[in-house]
């Protein structure tokens, strides 16, 4: 009996042991599977991070190095070519060589044409090298500042970049001049004559070099001045977005959240601050990009004077078209430089402050700021792709504003003339200038670039853009130029604030409204106070209201002037949005 009980107990224990082993095996398998899944996720995230880092650094910097080598080589070839062509022309002009050529007149004419083209090529390549090296050096210097969280003054940065540009161009020119200032094939008296021509050619090239560099500096200086206030605004918006993201991240660190290093979930206050700062950043990025693009026409005219290459792709010779393509890439590089420099300056400034605020945290938590930098720069690249897509809406709303300004012109001038213009601040300035443009013909213009692509801001990718000229772009450029002028006259305070809010509304619903006006019959058109950032209804805007019928008549005339049969603008049918009763009282 005892033996049977013992056997039964042994069998039970064995069964329990087998069940426990099975459970342990299943648990181990499940644990292994879970571990493998986690490792696959980590590997995937690391691969993505590696690919993303390569795009931003390895691939981009390799591309920059290759491009820089090509530009240096092109400039060296241009210096060589212009030296040879000038020396050849001088030799053909020498009577001692008149009998060495069958048709001296034809040869001299051909030599003059060759010198003319060599001059175009030299000026174009010099401008291109200047633009691209400045863009590359500015970005690399900015990368160091962002990583270190340290800033150098704008003047110091420009001095450093200019020194690099000057040194590189001078090195190339000296190498080419030394190499080609003497004839190595000829001997005796002939060699002496040819050497004299080559040395004279080298001296002439150096004089042209100084002349061209002066003109290039003037063109670039004017373009920089036109975009300066827009660049400063983008820097401030970048700093604000970086700080709001850093604050939200720090909030999560202190809360000891599991995903503290991911910008995903914040408190409602932080989330609202991030959204607001991102909207400001988007507006300022749009404004700077459009400002640089609107200034392309002036830079292109400067290039025409500098190089002698007429900007007429359809009717230009293939050689001139090749030079125009080089000039277009220089314009793209200048746009990228302006945007990159503005953003990196804001990042570096904000990171410097954030690092000080985290001095007592661990090195690991301090390093999380790199996540903020990546977020800011990824956001910039994503938003940059959408800018041209907003041109239709911007042109639409600007045409409506133009119709209102033209209709209310007498009222605005009378209002300002009586000394009440200060109540309208920058908006009075804007309306006066827009009204003054109502009789100016809008011409077709390029969009963001004369090419069908633009380089991304922080990677080596290319962004497709529409290179076609249109009156939509012409309207956008006119709007951007008039607003930029007002921005420079109202750089701070209420004037700056109102203009900021107007620019944001212009890319959305516009700034006009249709509503009733007290003691007046019918519908009236005027500026919506809320659309320009005011929390209450401004009586001054009602005082400058115009009848809906008069506004529509002016809009129809402006639309007709745009030749709407070929330009399918939605603006042809655009009307201000209607605000039904009760009247708008602010919020």
C-alpha positions as CSV (number, residue, x, y, z in Angstrom):
1,X,0.0,0.0,0.0
2,X,2.8,2.3,1.0
3,X,4.7,1.4,-2.2
4,X,1.6,2.2,-4.3
5,X,1.2,5.6,-2.7
6,X,4.9,6.3,-3.1
7,X,4.7,5.4,-6.8
8,X,1.6,7.5,-7.3
9,X,3.3,10.5,-5.5
10,X,6.5,10.0,-7.6
11,X,4.4,9.9,-10.8
12,X,2.6,13.1,-9.7
13,X,5.9,14.8,-8.9
14,X,7.3,13.7,-12.3
15,X,4.3,15.1,-14.1
16,X,4.6,18.4,-12.3
17,X,8.2,18.5,-13.2
18,X,7.5,17.9,-16.8
19,X,4.7,20.5,-16.8
20,X,7.0,23.0,-15.1
21,X,9.7,22.3,-17.7
22,X,7.2,22.8,-20.5
23,X,6.1,26.1,-18.9
24,X,9.7,27.2,-18.6
25,X,10.4,26.2,-22.2
26,X,7.4,28.1,-23.4
27,X,8.3,31.1,-21.3
28,X,11.9,31.0,-22.6
29,X,10.7,30.7,-26.2
30,X,8.3,33.6,-25.7
31,X,11.0,35.6,-24.0
32,X,13.4,34.8,-26.8
33,X,10.9,35.8,-29.4
34,X,10.2,39.1,-27.5
35,X,13.9,39.8,-27.2
36,X,14.4,39.1,-30.9
37,X,11.5,41.4,-31.8
38,X,13.0,44.1,-29.7
39,X,16.4,43.7,-31.2
40,X,14.9,43.8,-34.7
41,X,13.1,47.1,-33.8
42,X,16.3,48.5,-32.4
43,X,18.3,47.4,-35.5
44,X,15.6,49.0,-37.8
45,X,15.8,52.2,-35.8
46,X,19.6,52.3,-35.9
47,X,19.6,51.6,-39.6
48,X,17.1,54.4,-40.2
49,X,19.2,56.7,-38.0
50,X,22.4,55.7,-39.9
51,X,20.7,56.4,-43.2
52,X,19.4,59.7,-42.0
53,X,22.8,60.7,-40.6
54,X,24.4,59.8,-43.9
55,X,22.0,61.9,-45.9
56,X,22.7,64.9,-43.6
57,X,26.4,64.5,-43.3
58,X,28.4,61.9,-45.3
59,X,26.4,62.0,-48.5
60,X,25.9,65.8,-48.4
61,X,29.5,66.6,-47.6
62,X,30.8,64.1,-50.2
63,X,28.6,65.8,-52.8
64,X,29.8,69.2,-51.6
65,X,33.5,68.1,-52.0
66,X,32.8,66.7,-55.5
67,X,31.0,69.8,-56.5
68,X,33.7,72.1,-55.1
69,X,36.4,70.2,-57.1
70,X,34.3,70.6,-60.3
71,X,33.9,74.3,-59.7
72,X,37.6,74.8,-59.0
73,X,38.4,72.9,-62.2
74,X,35.9,74.9,-64.2
75,X,37.3,78.2,-63.0
76,X,40.9,77.1,-63.7
77,X,39.9,76.1,-67.2
78,X,38.2,79.5,-67.7
79,X,41.3,81.4,-66.5
80,X,43.5,79.3,-68.9
81,X,41.1,79.9,-71.8
82,X,40.8,83.6,-71.4
83,X,44.6,83.9,-71.1
84,X,45.0,82.0,-74.3
85,X,42.3,83.8,-76.2
86,X,43.6,87.3,-75.2
87,X,47.2,86.3,-76.1
88,X,46.0,84.9,-79.5
89,X,44.1,88.1,-80.2
90,X,47.1,90.2,-79.4
91,X,49.4,88.0,-81.6
92,X,47.0,88.4,-84.6
93,X,47.0,92.1,-84.1
94,X,50.8,92.1,-84.3
95,X,52.0,93.0,-87.9
96,X,54.8,90.5,-87.5
97,X,52.2,87.7,-87.6
98,X,50.1,89.1,-90.4
99,X,51.5,86.8,-93.0
100,X,51.2,83.6,-90.9
101,X,47.5,83.4,-91.5
102,X,45.8,83.2,-94.9
103,X,42.8,85.4,-94.0
104,X,44.0,87.7,-91.3
105,X,40.7,89.7,-91.1
106,X,38.6,86.5,-90.6
107,X,41.1,85.2,-88.0
108,X,41.0,88.5,-86.1
109,X,37.2,88.5,-86.1
110,X,37.2,84.9,-84.9
111,X,39.7,85.7,-82.1
112,X,37.6,88.7,-81.0
113,X,34.5,86.4,-80.7
114,X,36.6,83.8,-78.8
115,X,37.8,86.5,-76.3
116,X,34.2,87.7,-75.9
117,X,33.0,84.2,-75.0
118,X,36.0,83.6,-72.7
119,X,35.2,86.8,-70.9
120,X,31.6,85.6,-70.3
121,X,32.8,82.2,-69.2
122,X,35.4,83.6,-66.8
123,X,32.9,86.1,-65.2
124,X,30.2,83.3,-64.9
125,X,32.6,80.8,-63.3
126,X,33.9,83.4,-60.9
127,X,30.4,84.3,-59.8
128,X,29.5,80.6,-59.5
129,X,32.6,79.6,-57.4
130,X,31.9,82.6,-55.1
131,X,28.3,81.6,-54.5
132,X,28.9,77.9,-54.0
133,X,32.0,78.2,-51.7
134,X,30.2,80.8,-49.6
135,X,27.2,78.5,-49.3
136,X,29.4,75.5,-48.4
137,X,31.6,77.3,-45.9
138,X,28.6,79.0,-44.2
139,X,26.9,75.6,-43.7
140,X,30.0,73.9,-42.4
141,X,30.7,76.8,-40.0
142,X,27.1,76.7,-38.9
143,X,27.3,72.9,-38.3
144,X,30.1,73.5,-35.9
145,X,28.2,76.2,-34.1
146,X,25.1,74.1,-33.7
147,X,27.0,71.0,-32.4
148,X,29.1,73.1,-30.0
149,X,26.2,75.3,-28.9
150,X,28.5,78.3,-29.4
151,X,28.1,81.3,-31.7
152,X,30.5,83.6,-33.4
153,X,29.4,87.0,-34.5
154,X,27.9,87.5,-38.0
155,X,30.9,89.7,-38.9
156,X,33.4,87.2,-37.8
157,X,31.7,84.4,-39.7
158,X,31.5,86.5,-42.9
159,X,35.2,87.4,-42.5
160,X,36.1,83.7,-42.1
161,X,34.1,82.7,-45.1
162,X,35.3,85.5,-47.3
163,X,38.9,84.7,-46.4
164,X,38.4,81.1,-47.5
165,X,36.7,82.2,-50.8
166,X,39.4,84.7,-51.6
167,X,42.2,82.2,-50.8
168,X,40.8,79.5,-52.9
169,X,40.1,81.7,-56.0
170,X,43.5,83.3,-55.7
171,X,45.2,79.9,-55.5
172,X,43.5,78.7,-58.7
173,X,44.2,81.9,-60.6
174,X,47.9,82.0,-59.7
175,X,48.3,78.3,-60.7
176,X,46.7,78.9,-64.0
177,X,48.5,82.2,-64.7
178,X,52.0,80.7,-63.9
179,X,51.2,77.7,-66.0
180,X,50.1,79.6,-69.1
181,X,52.0,82.9,-68.9
182,X,54.9,81.4,-70.9
183,X,55.1,79.6,-74.2
184,X,56.7,76.2,-73.8
185,X,56.5,75.1,-77.4
186,X,58.2,78.0,-79.2
187,X,61.9,78.9,-79.2
188,X,64.1,81.9,-79.7
189,X,62.7,85.2,-80.9
190,X,59.2,83.7,-81.6
191,X,59.1,82.5,-78.0
192,X,60.1,85.9,-76.7
193,X,57.2,87.6,-78.7
194,X,54.7,85.0,-77.6
195,X,55.8,85.3,-74.0
196,X,55.3,89.0,-74.2
197,X,51.7,88.5,-75.4
198,X,51.0,85.9,-72.7
199,X,52.3,88.1,-69.9
200,X,50.2,91.0,-71.2
201,X,47.2,88.7,-71.4
202,X,47.8,87.6,-67.8
203,X,48.0,91.2,-66.6
204,X,44.7,91.9,-68.5
205,X,43.1,88.9,-66.9
206,X,44.1,90.1,-63.4
207,X,42.6,93.5,-64.1
208,X,39.4,91.8,-65.3
209,X,39.5,89.6,-62.2
210,X,39.5,92.7,-59.9
211,X,36.7,94.4,-61.9
212,X,34.5,91.2,-61.8
213,X,35.1,90.6,-58.1
214,X,34.0,94.2,-57.3
215,X,30.8,93.8,-59.4
216,X,30.0,90.4,-57.9
217,X,30.5,91.8,-54.4
218,X,28.1,94.7,-55.2
219,X,25.4,92.3,-56.6
220,X,25.7,90.0,-53.6
221,X,25.7,92.9,-51.1
222,X,22.4,94.3,-52.5
223,X,20.8,90.9,-52.5
224,X,21.9,90.4,-48.9
225,X,20.5,93.8,-47.8
226,X,17.1,93.0,-49.4
227,X,16.8,89.8,-47.4
228,X,18.4,90.9,-44.2
229,X,15.3,91.5,-42.2
230,X,13.6,88.3,-43.4
231,X,16.7,86.3,-42.4
232,X,16.7,87.9,-38.9
233,X,13.0,87.0,-38.5
234,X,13.7,83.3,-39.5
235,X,16.5,83.2,-37.0
236,X,14.2,84.4,-34.2
237,X,11.5,81.9,-35.3
238,X,14.0,79.0,-35.3
239,X,15.2,80.0,-31.8
240,X,11.6,80.1,-30.6
241,X,10.8,76.7,-32.0
242,X,14.0,75.1,-30.7
243,X,13.3,76.5,-27.2
244,X,9.7,75.3,-27.2
245,X,10.8,71.8,-28.2
246,X,13.6,71.8,-25.7
247,X,11.3,72.9,-22.9
248,X,8.8,70.1,-23.8
249,X,11.6,67.6,-23.8
250,X,12.9,68.8,-20.5
251,X,9.4,68.5,-19.1
252,X,9.4,64.9,-20.0
253,X,12.8,64.3,-18.5
254,X,11.7,65.6,-15.2
255,X,8.5,63.6,-15.4
256,X,10.8,60.5,-15.9
257,X,8.7,59.4,-18.8
258,X,9.7,56.2,-20.6
259,X,10.0,58.0,-23.9
260,X,11.7,61.1,-22.5
261,X,14.0,61.4,-25.6
262,X,11.1,61.4,-28.1
263,X,9.2,64.6,-29.1
264,X,5.8,63.1,-29.1
265,X,3.6,63.7,-26.1
266,X,3.8,66.9,-24.0
267,X,1.6,68.7,-21.6
268,X,-1.2,70.8,-23.3
269,X,0.7,74.0,-22.6
270,X,3.9,72.7,-24.1
271,X,2.0,71.2,-27.1
272,X,0.4,74.6,-27.8
273,X,3.7,76.4,-27.6
274,X,5.3,73.9,-30.0
275,X,2.4,74.3,-32.5
276,X,2.6,78.1,-32.3
277,X,6.3,78.2,-32.7
278,X,6.2,75.8,-35.7
279,X,3.5,78.0,-37.3
280,X,5.8,81.1,-36.9
281,X,8.7,79.1,-38.2
282,X,6.8,78.1,-41.3
283,X,5.7,81.7,-42.0
284,X,9.2,83.0,-41.6
285,X,10.7,80.3,-43.8
286,X,8.1,81.1,-46.5
287,X,8.8,84.8,-46.3
288,X,12.6,84.5,-46.5
289,X,12.4,82.0,-49.4
290,X,10.0,84.1,-51.3
291,X,12.0,87.3,-50.6
292,X,15.2,85.7,-52.0
293,X,13.2,84.4,-55.0
294,X,11.6,87.7,-55.7
295,X,15.1,89.3,-55.8
296,X,16.3,86.8,-58.4
297,X,15.3,89.3,-61.2
298,X,17.7,92.0,-59.8
299,X,20.5,89.5,-59.4
300,X,20.0,88.1,-62.9
301,X,20.1,91.6,-64.3
302,X,23.4,92.1,-62.4
303,X,24.7,88.9,-64.0
304,X,23.8,90.1,-67.4
305,X,25.8,93.3,-66.9
306,X,28.7,91.3,-65.3
307,X,29.0,88.5,-67.8
308,X,27.4,89.9,-71.0
309,X,25.2,86.7,-71.3
310,X,21.6,87.7,-72.1
311,X,19.0,85.8,-70.2
312,X,17.1,84.5,-73.2
313,X,17.2,80.7,-73.2
314,X,15.0,80.3,-76.2
315,X,17.2,82.4,-78.5
316,X,20.7,82.0,-77.0
317,X,23.4,79.9,-78.4
318,X,24.1,76.6,-76.7
319,X,27.3,77.9,-75.2
320,X,25.5,80.8,-73.6
321,X,22.7,78.5,-72.4
322,X,25.4,76.4,-70.6
323,X,26.6,79.6,-68.9
324,X,23.0,80.5,-67.9
325,X,22.6,77.0,-66.3
326,X,25.8,77.7,-64.2
327,X,24.4,81.1,-63.1
328,X,21.1,79.5,-62.2
329,X,22.8,77.0,-59.9
330,X,24.6,79.9,-58.3
331,X,21.2,81.5,-57.6
332,X,20.1,78.3,-56.0
333,X,23.2,78.1,-53.8
334,X,22.6,81.7,-52.6
335,X,19.1,80.8,-51.6
336,X,20.2,77.8,-49.7
337,X,23.0,79.8,-48.0
338,X,20.5,82.5,-46.8
339,X,18.1,79.9,-45.4
340,X,20.7,77.6,-43.8
341,X,22.6,80.5,-42.2
342,X,19.4,81.9,-40.7
343,X,18.2,78.6,-39.2
344,X,21.6,77.5,-37.9
345,X,22.1,80.8,-36.2
346,X,18.8,80.3,-34.3
347,X,19.7,76.7,-33.5
348,X,23.1,77.6,-32.1
349,X,21.8,80.4,-30.0
350,X,18.9,78.4,-28.5
351,X,21.1,75.3,-27.9
352,X,23.6,77.5,-26.0
353,X,20.8,78.6,-23.7
354,X,19.4,75.0,-23.3
355,X,22.8,73.5,-22.5
356,X,23.3,76.0,-19.7
357,X,19.8,75.1,-18.3
358,X,20.8,71.4,-18.3
359,X,24.2,71.7,-16.7
360,X,23.1,69.7,-13.6
361,X,21.7,66.8,-15.8
362,X,23.5,63.7,-16.9
363,X,25.6,63.7,-20.1
364,X,23.0,61.3,-21.6
365,X,20.1,63.8,-21.0
366,X,22.2,66.7,-22.3
367,X,22.9,64.8,-25.5
368,X,19.1,64.5,-26.1
369,X,19.3,68.1,-27.5
370,X,20.5,66.5,-30.8
371,X,17.0,65.2,-31.1
372,X,15.8,68.8,-31.1
373,X,18.3,69.8,-33.8
374,X,17.2,66.9,-36.0
375,X,13.5,67.8,-35.5
376,X,14.1,71.5,-36.4
377,X,16.1,70.7,-39.5
378,X,13.8,67.9,-40.7
379,X,10.9,70.3,-40.2
380,X,12.7,72.9,-42.3
381,X,13.2,70.4,-45.2
382,X,9.6,69.2,-45.1
383,X,8.2,72.8,-45.0
384,X,10.6,73.9,-47.8
385,X,8.9,71.5,-50.2
386,X,5.5,73.1,-49.7
387,X,6.4,76.8,-50.3
388,X,5.7,77.0,-54.0
389,X,2.4,75.2,-53.6
390,X,1.2,78.2,-51.6
391,X,1.8,80.7,-54.4
392,X,-1.7,80.3,-55.9
393,X,-3.4,81.1,-52.6
394,X,-1.0,84.0,-51.9
395,X,-1.5,85.5,-55.4
396,X,-5.3,85.1,-54.9
397,X,-5.4,86.9,-51.6
398,X,-2.9,89.6,-52.7
399,X,-5.1,90.4,-55.7
400,X,-8.1,90.8,-53.4
401,X,-6.1,93.1,-51.1
402,X,-4.9,95.1,-54.1
403,X,-8.5,95.6,-55.2
404,X,-9.5,96.8,-51.7
405,X,-6.4,99.1,-51.4
406,X,-7.1,100.7,-54.8
407,X,-10.8,101.2,-54.0
408,X,-10.0,102.7,-50.6
409,X,-7.0,104.7,-51.8
410,X,-8.5,108.1,-51.3
411,X,-9.9,107.2,-47.9
412,X,-6.5,105.9,-46.7
413,X,-4.6,108.9,-48.0
414,X,-7.0,111.3,-46.4
415,X,-6.9,109.3,-43.2
416,X,-3.1,109.4,-43.1
417,X,-2.9,113.0,-44.2
418,X,-5.0,114.0,-41.1
419,X,-2.4,112.5,-38.9
420,X,-4.4,109.4,-38.0
421,X,-2.1,107.0,-39.9
422,X,-0.3,106.0,-36.7
423,X,-3.5,104.1,-35.7
424,X,-3.0,101.8,-38.7
425,X,0.8,101.5,-38.0
426,X,2.5,99.3,-40.7
427,X,-0.9,98.4,-42.3
428,X,-1.4,102.0,-43.4
429,X,2.0,102.0,-45.0
430,X,1.2,98.7,-46.7
431,X,-2.2,99.8,-48.0
432,X,-0.7,103.1,-49.4
433,X,2.0,101.2,-51.3
434,X,-0.3,98.5,-52.6
435,X,-2.7,101.0,-53.9
436,X,0.1,102.8,-55.7
437,X,0.8,99.5,-57.6
438,X,-2.8,99.1,-58.8
439,X,-2.0,100.6,-62.2
440,X,1.3,98.9,-62.6
441,X,1.2,96.0,-65.0
442,X,1.9,92.6,-63.5
443,X,4.4,90.7,-65.6
444,X,5.2,87.0,-65.8
445,X,8.0,85.9,-63.5
446,X,9.9,82.9,-62.4
447,X,8.9,81.0,-59.3
448,X,11.3,79.9,-56.5
449,X,14.1,79.1,-59.0
450,X,14.9,79.4,-62.7
451,X,15.6,75.7,-62.7
452,X,13.3,72.7,-62.2
453,X,14.9,71.8,-58.9
454,X,16.2,73.2,-55.7
455,X,18.7,71.6,-53.2
456,X,17.1,70.6,-49.9
457,X,18.3,72.8,-47.0
458,X,20.0,70.1,-44.8
459,X,20.4,67.0,-47.1
460,X,21.8,66.3,-50.5
461,X,18.3,65.7,-51.9
462,X,16.9,67.7,-54.8
463,X,13.4,69.2,-54.6
464,X,11.3,69.5,-57.8
465,X,9.9,72.9,-58.5
466,X,7.9,74.5,-61.4
467,X,10.4,76.6,-63.4
468,X,7.6,78.0,-65.7
469,X,7.1,81.8,-65.7
470,X,3.6,83.0,-64.8
471,X,1.7,86.0,-63.6
472,X,0.9,84.1,-60.5
473,X,4.6,84.3,-59.6
474,X,4.5,87.9,-60.8
475,X,1.8,88.7,-58.3
476,X,3.6,86.9,-55.5
477,X,6.9,88.7,-56.2
478,X,5.1,92.1,-56.2
479,X,3.5,91.2,-52.9
480,X,6.7,90.0,-51.4
481,X,8.6,93.1,-52.5
482,X,6.1,95.6,-51.2
483,X,5.8,93.7,-47.8
484,X,9.6,93.5,-47.5
485,X,9.8,97.3,-47.9
486,X,7.3,97.8,-45.2
487,X,9.1,95.3,-43.0
488,X,12.3,97.2,-43.2
489,X,10.5,100.4,-42.3
490,X,8.7,98.8,-39.3
491,X,11.4,96.6,-37.7
492,X,9.9,96.4,-34.2
493,X,6.9,96.9,-32.0
494,X,3.2,96.9,-33.1
495,X,4.1,97.6,-36.7
496,X,6.2,94.4,-36.9
497,X,3.5,92.4,-35.0
498,X,0.7,93.5,-37.3
499,X,2.7,92.7,-40.4
500,X,3.6,89.2,-39.1
501,X,-0.1,88.4,-38.5
502,X,-1.1,89.8,-41.9
503,X,1.6,87.6,-43.6
504,X,0.2,84.5,-41.9
505,X,-3.4,85.3,-42.9
506,X,-2.4,86.0,-46.5
507,X,-1.3,82.4,-47.0
508,X,-4.6,81.2,-45.7
509,X,-8.0,83.0,-45.8
510,X,-6.7,86.5,-46.5
511,X,-7.3,89.6,-44.4
512,X,-10.5,91.0,-45.9
513,X,-14.1,90.5,-44.7
514,X,-17.6,91.5,-45.9
515,X,-19.9,92.8,-43.2
516,X,-22.4,95.4,-42.3
517,X,-21.2,98.8,-41.1
518,X,-23.1,100.8,-38.5
519,X,-25.5,103.4,-39.9
520,X,-24.7,102.4,-43.5
521,X,-26.8,100.2,-45.8
522,X,-25.5,97.3,-47.8
523,X,-22.4,95.1,-47.5
524,X,-18.9,96.7,-47.1
525,X,-15.4,95.4,-47.4
526,X,-12.6,96.1,-45.0
527,X,-9.7,94.6,-43.1
528,X,-10.6,91.9,-40.5
529,X,-9.0,92.9,-37.2
530,X,-8.7,89.3,-36.1
531,X,-6.8,88.4,-39.3
532,X,-4.0,90.9,-38.4
533,X,-3.7,89.7,-34.8
534,X,-6.1,92.1,-33.0
535,X,-8.3,90.7,-30.3
536,X,-11.0,93.3,-30.8
537,X,-12.7,95.1,-33.7
538,X,-10.8,98.2,-34.8
539,X,-13.1,101.1,-35.7
540,X,-10.4,102.5,-37.9
541,X,-10.9,99.6,-40.3
542,X,-14.6,100.2,-40.5
543,X,-13.9,103.8,-41.3
544,X,-11.9,102.7,-44.3
545,X,-14.6,100.3,-45.5
546,X,-15.6,100.4,-49.2
547,X,-18.9,99.3,-50.8
548,X,-18.9,95.7,-52.0
549,X,-20.0,96.8,-55.5
550,X,-17.1,99.2,-55.8
551,X,-14.6,96.6,-54.6
552,X,-16.0,94.0,-57.1
553,X,-15.7,96.5,-59.9
554,X,-12.0,97.2,-59.1
555,X,-11.3,93.5,-58.7
556,X,-12.8,92.8,-62.1
557,X,-10.6,95.5,-63.7
558,X,-7.4,94.1,-62.1
559,X,-8.4,90.6,-63.2
560,X,-9.0,91.7,-66.8
561,X,-5.6,93.3,-66.8
562,X,-4.0,90.0,-66.0
563,X,-5.3,88.5,-69.3
564,X,-7.4,85.9,-67.5
565,X,-7.9,83.9,-70.8
566,X,-4.4,82.5,-70.5
567,X,-3.9,82.9,-66.7
568,X,-6.4,80.7,-65.0
569,X,-6.3,82.5,-61.6
570,X,-8.8,81.6,-59.0
571,X,-8.3,85.2,-58.0
572,X,-10.6,86.2,-60.9
573,X,-13.5,85.0,-58.8
574,X,-12.1,85.8,-55.4
575,X,-14.3,87.6,-52.9
576,X,-13.7,88.4,-49.2
577,X,-15.2,85.9,-46.8
578,X,-18.6,87.0,-45.4
579,X,-19.1,87.5,-41.7
580,X,-22.9,87.1,-40.9
581,X,-24.7,89.0,-38.1
582,X,-24.1,89.6,-35.3
583,X,-21.1,91.7,-36.2
584,X,-17.6,90.5,-35.3
585,X,-16.7,91.6,-31.8
586,X,-13.2,90.0,-31.5
587,X,-12.4,86.9,-29.3
